[in-house]
Amino acid sequence: QKEVEQNSGPLSVPEGAIASLNCTYSDRGSQSFFWYRQYSGKSPELIMFIYSNGDKEDGRFTAQLNKASQYVSLLIRDSQPSDSATYLCAGKEGNYGGSQGNLIFGKGTKLSVKP
Amino acid sequence: NAGVTQTPKFRILKIGQSMTLQCTQDMNHNYMYWYRQDPGMGLKLIYYSVGAGITDKGEVPNGYNVSRSTTEDFPLRLELAAPSQTSVYFCASSRTSGRSSSSYNEQFFGPGTRLTVL
């Protein structure tokens, strides 16, 4: 059973702090990962994509991938109340057995940024 | 571009009724997906399609059917609705497949359909 695990939270951080969101995955064949943000009652939107070990930075967001530990994280610097949302981690299925590389989503971590 | 559109936004069904959730994309994407999202849960893949005329089951296909007669449309059919199908349904599309490990196959999501089966 391929799984992506996330702490459901809620994670509460003060405005201006760094929010750290974590994700682990069971499928060793997974090579790339996505972070989606989902506001309450809305659809998910992609904020980060990473497939190489190490860090990838985009504005206030940094994604980190450690394939040996099967661990993905998302750091949000200078957190703002507008960052309050649920963050979904998704891993792409490994490319074997005719896999189309569909995404496997975690349950999401709810982040609350307090003014 | 409207992106991915879904209708209806909300629907209440009685047990045993049937309905079709509509999904249309205007981005000329080959790949389309149907997910369901239960409260506090992630997205579970119901069915997907890699192009017109080609569909395949995802993780939770029981109780659903799909068709893909055109690139733009990917309707989801619920037959004999059950309370367990109460959920939010999202349709998504992507330009490329996920076959390559580095392929940036961003999935674009529609606004969702909130379905309640009573």
Interface residues (C-beta under 8 A of the other chain):
Chain A: V4 Q6 S8 Q31 S32 F34 K42 S43 P44 E45 L46 F49 Y51 L88 A90 K92 E93 N95 S99 Q100 G101 N102 L103 F105 G106 K107 G108
Chain B: Y33 Y35 G40 M41 G42 L43 K44 L45 Y48 V50 D56 G58 F90 S97 G98 R99 S100 S101 S102 S103 Y104 N105 E106 Q107 F109 G110 P111 G112
